[in-house]
Structures are given as structure tokens and as C-alpha cells.
Amino acid sequence: MNLKKPPVPVSEIMSSKAEPKSSDRWRRVEATGIYEPVTYYVRGRSYQGKYGYAVLSILRIDKNALFIDRGWIAAPGRATETPVAPAPPSGVVQIVGRVRGLDSLDNPGLGGALFGLPFKQPESVADFILKTPESGTAIKGYIELVSSTPTGVNQPVPLDTPEITPGPHLAYAVQWYLFALLFLIGRVLLGRDEYRTNRHSEN
């Protein structure tokens, strides 16, 4: 399982040319860079039953921009208020995080509108990540933060380690195999009965 594998340099898995492969999703990677001062907020994130926002920041790695999901913050008291998250650590930062694909940004749980946009609201969060002209070349995909050195002060609530299970697909596969097995057994029994009937008729 990728979650248990040791971290590797982010450049081995992620780039600005293509999204990370499905086989690399959830793999832990290491990256070193400097956070941009701008923070973005994504609606639709809940934590322990409370409504809030995902906090996205840009980690500048040379001339590349890597989006980091730094965690969760609670929603303000009023719907019209813009959330305010603690600033990321300043200076050079070393992080470890889980690789995610852009498609997961627009799925329930992290999908939604962004606050604090420097330009017109995009159709999706994924589209926004691919259009960050002020932050260099965007690396396709993003990172769920696991650890940071330095850590910073009063940072967003870190994301829980997901429990990756086979899900319903395995159950469907088992059902189909059982169905096929029962079908074969039925054909064998039916053929045996026909054989016995024919033998009885001949006698």
C-alpha cells in the first residue's frame, strides 16, 4: 500500500507535464521550497461534523508551483465572512505529504468555490490550479500535508490518514465469481441429469 511506503522526492512522481499516475496516488513525497504569501480556501470540507474549509497554499520549488492542502479550518460565524487561516511557515520549508490528483479536488469533500482569488472565479478548483501565472509553472496534482519542518504556529487541523479499502468493487467482483461458479455447477448437474435420463431411456 502506498501509504506505508517511505517518502520519495516529489520530482520522481509529480511534474508540470502530466498528473501523477493512479498507481502513485497516496504515495508520500518530500519537497523543499518557500510558501507564497497568498492562501486559498475551498468550501465543502467538514471535520468531526463541523463545516469548514480546506486551506490551499502554494509552495514555490525553483520555478514550479506546488499546491499544498495544509489542512482544515472551521468556518467563520457568518456565511458572508471570509475565512482566515494561520500563515504558513516562512523561509525554506521541508514538507512530507500524500500525492493527490486534480480530479479529487472537484469531488465531494473538497469540491467547491474558492475564496481569495486573484482573478475571475474558475469553473473548478482543478482549473484554477492549472492557471497560476503569478506562481510559475503549476505542478499537476497537489499534496496533502503530513508534516512540515518548521511546523509554524497554530496551523490548520491536519488531514486524517485515509483508510484505503477495496470498496464496493471487490464485493461486486466476488458476487460475479460466485454467480459464475453457481452457473457452472448448475450446468454440470443439469448435464448429469440429462445423461442419466438418456441412459434410462436406452435401457
Backbone as CSV, one residue per row, in Angstrom:
resi,resn,N_x,N_y,N_z,CA_x,CA_y,CA_z,C_x,C_y,C_z
1,MET,0.846,-1.193,0.000,0.000,0.000,0.000,0.885,1.248,0.000
2,ASN,0.530,2.253,-0.837,1.352,3.446,-0.981,1.525,4.223,0.313
3,LEU,0.508,4.206,1.168,0.575,4.974,2.404,1.696,4.501,3.319
4,LYS,2.105,3.254,3.176,3.129,2.688,4.049,4.528,2.754,3.451
5,LYS,4.628,3.176,2.204,5.937,3.254,1.569,6.684,4.494,2.055
6,PRO,8.010,4.439,2.103,8.786,5.606,2.543,8.667,6.751,1.543
7,PRO,8.790,7.988,2.009,8.689,9.138,1.100,9.807,9.151,0.063
8,VAL,9.478,9.683,-1.106,10.460,9.866,-2.174,10.406,11.325,-2.607
9,PRO,11.434,11.838,-3.285,11.389,13.215,-3.779,10.178,13.444,-4.682
10,VAL,9.556,14.592,-4.534,8.332,14.869,-5.286,8.574,14.814,-6.787
11,SER,9.781,15.156,-7.226,10.090,15.167,-8.657,10.052,13.782,-9.285
12,GLU,10.117,12.727,-8.471,10.057,11.367,-9.008,8.643,10.968,-9.409
13,ILE,7.646,11.686,-8.899,6.258,11.287,-9.131,5.438,12.375,-9.806
14,MET,5.714,13.633,-9.468,4.879,14.732,-9.958,5.679,15.658,-10.860
15,SER,4.969,16.259,-11.839,5.603,17.204,-12.750,4.547,18.145,-13.303
16,SER,4.992,19.114,-14.081,4.071,20.055,-14.717,3.527,19.514,-16.033
17,LYS,4.018,18.362,-16.475,3.622,17.820,-17.774,2.437,16.869,-17.698
18,ALA,2.315,16.142,-16.614,1.245,15.142,-16.514,0.876,14.930,-15.057
19,GLU,-0.379,14.553,-14.842,-0.821,14.251,-13.487,-0.168,12.966,-12.992
20,PRO,-0.080,12.813,-11.690,0.507,11.573,-11.162,-0.301,10.355,-11.575
21,LYS,0.386,9.258,-11.810,-0.286,8.024,-12.203,-1.189,7.527,-11.079
22,SER,-2.189,6.769,-11.464,-3.095,6.198,-10.462,-2.337,5.349,-9.448
23,SER,-1.307,4.666,-9.922,-0.528,3.801,-9.033,0.312,4.591,-8.034
24,ASP,0.459,5.906,-8.277,1.248,6.750,-7.375,0.388,7.575,-6.425
25,ARG,-0.937,7.504,-6.586,-1.811,8.272,-5.694,-1.632,7.792,-4.257
26,TRP,-1.656,8.711,-3.336,-1.490,8.468,-1.900,-0.040,8.164,-1.516
27,ARG,0.868,8.134,-2.484,2.276,7.920,-2.147,2.803,9.159,-1.422
28,ARG,3.627,8.953,-0.419,4.207,10.070,0.306,5.446,10.585,-0.423
29,VAL,5.552,11.908,-0.498,6.675,12.539,-1.176,7.266,13.621,-0.281
30,GLU,8.495,13.990,-0.592,9.193,15.061,0.121,9.413,16.223,-0.834
31,ALA,9.335,17.435,-0.305,9.582,18.618,-1.119,10.161,19.720,-0.240
32,THR,10.997,20.552,-0.844,11.595,21.692,-0.149,11.345,22.943,-0.972
33,GLY,10.848,23.986,-0.334,10.556,25.212,-1.051,10.177,26.331,-0.108
34,ILE,9.606,27.384,-0.681,9.178,28.555,0.083,7.710,28.818,-0.228
35,TYR,6.905,28.998,0.791,5.481,29.253,0.599,5.248,30.660,0.051
36,GLU,4.329,30.761,-0.894,3.857,32.054,-1.356,2.977,32.671,-0.263
37,PRO,2.882,33.996,-0.205,2.093,34.637,0.855,0.582,34.505,0.685
38,VAL,0.120,34.102,-0.492,-1.319,34.005,-0.750,-1.860,32.669,-0.260
39,THR,-3.064,32.700,0.342,-3.740,31.483,0.795,-5.106,31.406,0.142
40,TYR,-5.521,30.198,-0.232,-6.818,29.983,-0.863,-7.642,29.029,-0.003
41,TYR,-8.961,29.198,-0.075,-9.859,28.408,0.763,-10.882,27.689,-0.107
42,VAL,-11.073,26.422,0.169,-12.012,25.609,-0.599,-13.175,25.215,0.297
43,ARG,-14.382,25.523,-0.163,-15.583,25.165,0.602,-15.768,23.647,0.642
44,GLY,-16.708,23.222,1.484,-17.176,21.848,1.433,-16.331,20.849,2.192
45,ARG,-15.516,21.296,3.115,-14.702,20.366,3.905,-15.245,20.329,5.337
46,SER,-15.534,19.156,5.815,-16.028,19.006,7.187,-15.018,18.227,8.018
47,TYR,-15.057,18.470,9.318,-14.159,17.779,10.239,-14.908,17.549,11.539
48,GLN,-15.060,16.276,11.913,-15.785,15.895,13.122,-17.163,16.553,13.176
49,GLY,-17.828,16.555,12.024,-19.182,17.070,11.945,-19.295,18.577,11.829
50,LYS,-18.174,19.289,11.796,-18.203,20.749,11.704,-17.861,21.186,10.282
51,TYR,-18.582,22.201,9.813,-18.353,22.717,8.465,-17.137,23.634,8.465
52,GLY,-16.362,23.561,7.391,-15.191,24.417,7.305,-14.609,24.464,5.911
53,TYR,-13.319,24.716,5.848,-12.645,24.929,4.571,-11.310,24.191,4.529
54,ALA,-10.956,23.764,3.345,-9.595,23.291,3.113,-8.721,24.509,2.847
55,VAL,-7.514,24.474,3.348,-6.583,25.592,3.196,-5.516,25.197,2.183
56,LEU,-5.502,25.885,1.052,-4.519,25.607,-0.001,-3.474,26.709,-0.048
57,SER,-2.223,26.313,-0.095,-1.120,27.254,-0.245,-0.212,26.769,-1.362
58,ILE,0.575,27.695,-1.888,1.499,27.363,-2.972,2.913,27.287,-2.421
59,LEU,3.558,26.163,-2.637,4.961,26.001,-2.280,5.790,26.198,-3.544
60,ARG,6.602,27.240,-3.542,7.442,27.514,-4.705,8.694,26.641,-4.636
61,ILE,8.854,25.797,-5.646,10.023,24.923,-5.758,10.761,25.331,-7.020
62,ASP,11.825,26.100,-6.870,12.521,26.688,-8.015,11.515,27.512,-8.822
63,LYS,11.246,27.114,-10.071,10.297,27.856,-10.895,8.944,27.158,-10.982
64,ASN,8.737,26.174,-10.165,7.477,25.428,-10.178,6.621,25.788,-8.970
65,ALA,5.318,25.648,-9.144,4.355,25.938,-8.083,3.626,24.656,-7.712
66,LEU,3.794,24.212,-6.475,3.145,23.000,-5.994,2.084,23.377,-4.968
67,PHE,0.834,23.001,-5.237,-0.241,23.307,-4.298,-0.219,22.317,-3.137
68,ILE,-0.362,22.864,-1.938,-0.350,22.072,-0.713,-1.677,22.260,0.007
69,ASP,-2.371,21.163,0.268,-3.553,21.204,1.127,-3.043,21.126,2.560
70,ARG,-3.004,22.264,3.225,-2.391,22.333,4.553,-3.302,21.832,5.663
71,GLY,-4.568,21.577,5.355,-5.461,21.068,6.389,-6.790,21.789,6.419
72,TRP,-7.437,21.754,7.566,-8.818,22.227,7.717,-8.897,23.343,8.749
73,ILE,-9.780,24.324,8.468,-10.129,25.338,9.461,-11.646,25.442,9.526
74,ALA,-12.149,25.830,10.681,-13.593,25.972,10.859,-14.102,27.188,10.109
75,ALA,-15.360,27.135,9.698,-15.979,28.255,9.007,-16.212,29.404,9.986
76,PRO,-16.163,30.648,9.509,-16.468,31.785,10.376,-17.917,31.736,10.851
77,GLY,-18.251,32.597,11.782,-19.598,32.605,12.334,-20.657,32.992,11.325
78,ARG,-20.305,33.832,10.364,-21.261,34.294,9.358,-20.856,33.784,7.978
79,ALA,-21.873,33.471,7.185,-21.607,32.931,5.847,-20.921,33.943,4.943
80,THR,-21.113,35.240,5.235,-20.533,36.280,4.389,-19.079,36.582,4.753
81,GLU,-18.608,36.032,5.857,-17.234,36.291,6.285,-16.251,35.414,5.512
82,THR,-15.122,35.995,5.174,-14.061,35.228,4.530,-13.210,34.557,5.600
83,PRO,-12.963,33.263,5.481,-12.146,32.580,6.490,-10.711,33.099,6.483
84,VAL,-10.086,33.017,7.619,-8.693,33.448,7.745,-7.901,32.339,8.426
85,ALA,-6.939,31.790,7.718,-6.114,30.709,8.255,-4.769,31.252,8.715
86,PRO,-4.129,30.582,9.650,-2.770,30.976,10.033,-1.843,30.920,8.824
87,ALA,-0.920,31.843,8.754,0.018,31.869,7.635,0.928,30.649,7.684
88,PRO,1.350,30.165,6.535,2.287,29.033,6.524,3.644,29.467,7.066
89,PRO,4.487,28.526,7.423,5.824,28.884,7.914,6.583,29.706,6.874
90,SER,7.379,30.640,7.346,8.165,31.477,6.442,9.534,30.855,6.197
91,GLY,10.191,31.327,5.148,11.508,30.811,4.826,11.446,29.448,4.162
92,VAL,12.576,28.800,4.096,12.659,27.483,3.456,11.966,26.445,4.333
93,VAL,11.093,25.663,3.707,10.294,24.666,4.419,10.500,23.303,3.772
94,GLN,10.612,22.290,4.596,10.656,20.904,4.121,9.353,20.226,4.519
95,ILE,8.675,19.641,3.543,7.393,19.015,3.832,7.381,17.555,3.394
96,VAL,6.487,16.808,4.001,6.147,15.456,3.566,4.640,15.431,3.396
97,GLY,4.172,14.879,2.295,2.737,14.854,2.050,2.331,13.716,1.143
98,ARG,1.010,13.549,1.016,0.444,12.481,0.186,0.060,13.029,-1.184
99,VAL,0.390,12.291,-2.223,0.109,12.704,-3.599,-1.371,12.540,-3.904
100,ARG,-1.963,13.591,-4.452,-3.356,13.532,-4.882,-3.467,14.040,-6.314
101,GLY,-4.501,13.572,-7.020,-4.750,14.028,-8.378,-5.725,15.187,-8.394
102,LEU,-5.685,15.977,-9.450,-6.566,17.137,-9.540,-8.034,16.751,-9.552
103,ASP,-8.354,15.546,-10.053,-9.751,15.148,-10.128,-10.393,15.098,-8.745
104,SER,-9.617,14.794,-7.719,-10.189,14.700,-6.374,-10.557,16.060,-5.805
105,LEU,-10.015,17.140,-6.379,-10.348,18.473,-5.886,-11.790,18.844,-6.167
106,ASP,-12.339,18.322,-7.249,-13.697,18.681,-7.635,-14.710,17.627,-7.243
107,ASN,-14.304,16.649,-6.438,-15.229,15.654,-5.915,-15.786,16.114,-4.582
108,PRO,-16.930,15.574,-4.158,-17.472,15.941,-2.854,-16.446,15.696,-1.756
109,GLY,-16.399,16.617,-0.825,-15.446,16.506,0.266,-14.377,17.573,0.178
110,LEU,-14.000,17.939,-1.044,-13.052,19.022,-1.225,-13.508,19.967,-2.323
111,GLY,-14.547,19.604,-3.053,-15.007,20.448,-4.140,-15.680,21.705,-3.636
112,GLY,-15.767,22.721,-4.474,-16.463,23.935,-4.083,-15.744,25.160,-4.584
113,ALA,-16.319,26.312,-4.288,-15.760,27.571,-4.752,-14.563,27.970,-3.903
114,LEU,-13.724,28.791,-4.485,-12.542,29.285,-3.790,-12.768,30.716,-3.330
115,PHE,-12.187,31.068,-2.203,-12.156,32.444,-1.748,-10.767,33.000,-2.003
116,GLY,-10.664,34.327,-2.082,-9.368,34.965,-2.196,-8.721,34.790,-3.546
117,LEU,-9.524,34.706,-4.593,-8.958,34.508,-5.925,-8.388,35.817,-6.470
118,PRO,-7.249,35.757,-7.156,-6.689,36.967,-7.743,-7.332,37.334,-9.068
119,PHE,-8.218,36.495,-9.588,-8.887,36.786,-10.848,-10.251,36.117,-10.849
120,LYS,-10.920,36.099,-11.989,-12.293,35.603,-12.092,-12.428,34.177,-11.558
121,GLN,-13.570,33.940,-10.886,-13.845,32.616,-10.312,-13.761,31.532,-11.385
122,PRO,-12.945,30.499,-11.199,-12.837,29.428,-12.192,-14.014,28.482,-12.106
123,GLU,-14.174,27.665,-13.143,-15.251,26.688,-13.134,-14.988,25.583,-12.125
124,SER,-13.746,25.293,-11.843,-13.414,24.250,-10.887,-12.107,24.590,-10.200
125,VAL,-11.896,23.974,-9.049,-10.649,24.187,-8.321,-9.472,23.658,-9.129
126,ALA,-9.677,22.536,-9.802,-8.606,21.959,-10.615,-8.188,22.920,-11.724
127,ASP,-9.171,23.569,-12.369,-8.845,24.538,-13.411,-8.009,25.680,-12.845
128,PHE,-8.347,26.088,-11.635,-7.619,27.186,-11.008,-6.153,26.830,-10.795
129,ILE,-5.909,25.630,-10.342,-4.536,25.210,-10.064,-3.683,25.234,-11.331
130,LEU,-4.293,24.923,-12.457,-3.543,24.895,-13.708,-3.349,26.284,-14.305
131,LYS,-3.928,27.318,-13.663,-3.836,28.681,-14.187,-3.318,29.605,-13.088
132,THR,-2.064,29.455,-12.749,-1.461,30.288,-11.711,-0.267,31.028,-12.301
133,PRO,-0.517,32.001,-13.161,0.581,32.660,-13.872,1.556,33.383,-12.953
134,GLU,1.072,33.855,-11.788,1.953,34.608,-10.897,2.842,33.694,-10.062
135,SER,2.659,32.395,-10.186,3.393,31.474,-9.315,4.254,30.481,-10.081
136,GLY,4.609,30.808,-11.306,5.435,29.893,-12.073,4.619,28.778,-12.700
137,THR,5.290,27.742,-13.130,4.635,26.607,-13.775,3.986,25.715,-12.735
138,ALA,2.696,25.468,-12.894,1.967,24.669,-11.914,2.277,23.189,-12.083
139,ILE,2.626,22.535,-10.985,2.778,21.087,-10.977,1.390,20.468,-10.929
140,LYS,1.127,19.524,-11.799,-0.202,18.928,-11.877,-0.412,17.959,-10.718
141,GLY,-1.528,18.154,-10.039,-1.790,17.415,-8.821,-1.553,18.315,-7.624
142,TYR,-1.729,17.778,-6.451,-1.445,18.546,-5.239,-1.042,17.583,-4.129
143,ILE,-0.651,18.155,-2.996,-0.143,17.370,-1.875,-1.013,17.600,-0.644
144,GLU,-1.372,16.523,0.035,-1.996,16.634,1.354,-0.878,16.627,2.385
145,LEU,-0.762,17.711,3.115,0.345,17.857,4.051,0.271,16.833,5.182
146,VAL,1.397,16.179,5.441,1.523,15.240,6.556,2.382,15.840,7.659
147,SER,3.534,16.403,7.279,4.418,17.022,8.262,5.193,18.147,7.607
148,SER,5.675,19.060,8.438,6.395,20.221,7.941,7.508,20.590,8.912
149,THR,8.658,21.009,8.347,9.773,21.493,9.146,10.254,22.813,8.556
150,PRO,10.072,23.939,9.267,9.425,24.080,10.575,7.914,23.886,10.475
151,THR,7.269,23.742,11.616,5.834,23.460,11.623,4.978,24.709,11.534
152,GLY,5.462,25.836,12.010,4.628,27.020,12.065,3.802,27.027,13.338
153,VAL,3.044,28.113,13.536,2.261,28.296,14.766,0.773,28.230,14.450
154,ASN,0.029,27.474,15.271,-1.438,27.398,15.145,-1.871,27.083,13.714
155,GLN,-1.301,26.044,13.168,-1.593,25.672,11.790,-2.963,25.000,11.669
156,PRO,-3.504,24.910,10.435,-4.788,24.223,10.230,-4.749,22.792,10.749
157,VAL,-5.926,22.260,11.039,-6.030,20.883,11.525,-5.546,19.945,10.422
158,PRO,-4.559,19.105,10.699,-4.052,18.206,9.649,-5.099,17.188,9.231
159,LEU,-5.008,16.764,7.994,-5.948,15.783,7.462,-5.646,14.405,8.027
160,ASP,-6.694,13.657,8.305,-6.523,12.301,8.816,-5.945,11.397,7.736
161,THR,-5.171,10.426,8.154,-4.681,9.421,7.211,-5.858,8.599,6.714
162,PRO,-6.085,8.564,5.411,-7.255,7.848,4.893,-7.135,6.350,5.079
163,GLU,-8.266,5.710,5.184,-8.309,4.252,5.247,-8.681,3.742,3.868
164,ILE,-7.700,3.269,3.142,-7.913,2.817,1.770,-8.388,1.376,1.797
165,THR,-9.598,1.142,1.329,-10.168,-0.202,1.287,-10.551,-0.547,-0.142
166,PRO,-10.714,-1.818,-0.454,-11.118,-2.209,-1.804,-12.454,-1.621,-2.219
167,GLY,-13.325,-1.297,-1.220,-14.597,-0.686,-1.532,-15.584,-1.639,-2.162
168,PRO,-16.651,-1.096,-2.774,-17.694,-1.949,-3.335,-17.256,-2.762,-4.537
169,HIS,-16.176,-2.338,-5.206,-15.756,-3.055,-6.412,-15.370,-4.500,-6.097
170,LEU,-14.697,-4.699,-4.967,-14.325,-6.058,-4.594,-15.564,-6.895,-4.326
171,ALA,-16.561,-6.299,-3.661,-17.793,-7.035,-3.380,-18.495,-7.434,-4.676
172,TYR,-18.522,-6.511,-5.642,-19.141,-6.831,-6.934,-18.387,-7.965,-7.626
173,ALA,-17.062,-7.910,-7.571,-16.266,-8.951,-8.220,-16.533,-10.311,-7.586
174,VAL,-16.605,-10.342,-6.250,-16.892,-11.598,-5.556,-18.263,-12.128,-5.954
175,GLN,-19.247,-11.237,-6.046,-20.591,-11.655,-6.441,-20.591,-12.273,-7.835
176,TRP,-19.859,-11.664,-8.752,-19.826,-12.187,-10.114,-19.133,-13.546,-10.167
177,TYR,-18.059,-13.703,-9.405,-17.377,-15.002,-9.366,-18.288,-16.079,-8.787
178,LEU,-19.028,-15.750,-7.744,-19.955,-16.713,-7.154,-21.062,-17.074,-8.133
179,PHE,-21.551,-16.057,-8.848,-22.593,-16.302,-9.839,-22.084,-17.239,-10.931
180,ALA,-20.854,-16.965,-11.409,-20.279,-17.819,-12.454,-20.080,-19.248,-11.954
181,LEU,-19.638,-19.377,-10.687,-19.433,-20.703,-10.115,-20.748,-21.460,-9.994
182,LEU,-21.794,-20.778,-9.519,-23.105,-21.415,-9.402,-23.647,-21.815,-10.768
183,PHE,-23.393,-20.970,-11.767,-23.843,-21.275,-13.124,-23.169,-22.549,-13.637
184,LEU,-21.858,-22.657,-13.416,-21.137,-23.849,-13.864,-21.611,-25.095,-13.132
185,ILE,-21.831,-24.965,-11.820,-22.330,-26.106,-11.053,-23.700,-26.530,-11.563
186,GLY,-24.539,-25.541,-11.862,-25.869,-25.843,-12.389,-25.804,-26.562,-13.722
187,ARG,-24.888,-26.123,-14.596,-24.747,-26.780,-15.895,-24.271,-28.219,-15.723
188,VAL,-23.346,-28.441,-14.788,-22.848,-29.801,-14.550,-23.967,-30.698,-14.036
189,LEU,-24.749,-30.207,-13.077,-25.848,-31.000,-12.526,-26.908,-31.285,-13.581
190,LEU,-27.207,-30.273,-14.395,-28.197,-30.457,-15.447,-27.711,-31.479,-16.470
191,GLY,-26.433,-31.384,-16.844,-25.885,-32.345,-17.793,-25.888,-33.758,-17.232
192,ARG,-25.599,-33.874,-15.938,-25.621,-35.195,-15.314,-27.024,-35.785,-15.316
193,ASP,-28.037,-34.952,-15.028,-29.422,-35.433,-15.037,-29.843,-35.858,-16.436
194,GLU,-29.435,-35.071,-17.446,-29.777,-35.427,-18.821,-29.113,-36.749,-19.209
195,TYR,-27.864,-36.917,-18.789,-27.155,-38.160,-19.092,-27.859,-39.351,-18.463
196,ARG,-28.282,-39.205,-17.205,-28.980,-40.292,-16.532,-30.316,-40.588,-17.208
197,THR,-31.009,-39.542,-17.626,-32.299,-39.726,-18.301,-32.122,-40.478,-19.607
198,ASN,-31.087,-40.097,-20.376,-30.835,-40.769,-21.652,-30.454,-42.232,-21.440
199,ARG,-29.633,-42.504,-20.425,-29.253,-43.882,-20.129,-30.474,-44.708,-19.727
200,HIS,-31.378,-44.077,-18.947,-32.586,-44.776,-18.511,-33.497,-45.081,-19.702
201,SER,-33.557,-44.128,-20.648,-34.405,-44.339,-21.833,-33.851,-45.459,-22.702
202,GLU,-32.530,-45.528,-22.820,-31.912,-46.567,-23.643,-32.132,-47.952,-23.049
203,ASN,-32.153,-48.015,-21.718,-32.375,-49.301,-21.065,-33.861,-49.707,-21.108
